[in-house]
Amino acid sequence: VLQYIFTMRGKITLFAMASLIAFTRIYTGVHYPADVFAGAILGTLVGFSALLLLKKFLKHEFVRMN
């Protein structure tokens, strides 16, 4: 999903931030690893679904910015 919005540097930065936040949530005991994994999968599915819906209803081909 990020490939349609950000450059490669932005994608790497956001992925690193999300990974760090996920790690700290597990490390501090706020969430179990399965919770974090399920949240990542759910977030990915929702993101792809939103992208598909936008493409379908807007009938607009997204232009990559990189």
Salt bridges, closest charged atoms under 4 A:
none
